[in-house]
Amino acid sequence: MKALQPGGYIELAELSVKTFSDDNIIGKNFQKMVELMEEACDKLGRPVVTEEILKVRLEDAGFIDVIIQSFKQPFGPWARDETLKKIGAMVLLTAESGTEGYGMALFTRVLGMKAEEALAICQACAKDIKDKNHHSYTP
C-alpha cells in the first residue's frame, strides 16, 4: 500500500499447490506429493496460498475491489485447447527438476524423510506428470 498512489492497483501472480482435474483423473503419486507438500507447509505455519486466502489477505491489508482471475496451468500437454497444451508442455519440461525443487527440502527438512524416500516420491510424481492419461492442473 505504501508504494501505491491513490487509485493505483497491484497485480499478483500466484501458483497454487492445490490440484484439480475436470475428469477426476489425477495420478496417485502426484496427489500424494501435493498432500505431503500441503502438510509440510502447514507444519511450517505457512499454509499453501489459495485464491480465497489471497483475497482475504489483500482485503485485510486495506485493498478494495479485489478481483481474482484464475487460469488453468495443466501438468502435461493433455489439454485440447492449443494454448493450454503449450503451457502443459512447458510444465512437462520442468517435471523432474520442479518436483525435486519443490519437494526435497520440504520432505527432508520439515517432514523428516530420508533423502532416498523423498527423491522416490518426487520421481514418482514426475512420472505421473509425464503420463498423458492424467489430467491435472492448478489454478
Sequence and secondary structure as in RCSB ss.txt:
>XXXX:A:sequence
MKALQPGGYIELAELSVKTFSDDNIIGKNFQKMVELMEEACDKLGRPVVTEEILKVRLEDAGFIDVIIQSFKQPF
GPWARDETLKKIGAMVLLTAESGTEGYGMALFTRVLGMKAEEALAICQACAKDIKDKNHHSYTP
>XXXX:A:secstr
 TT  TT         S  B TTS   HHHHHHHHHHHHHHHHTT     HHHHHHHHHHTT  S       EES
STT SSHHHHHHHHHHHHTHHHHHHHHHHHIIIIIS   HHHHHHHHHHHHHHHH TT   EE 
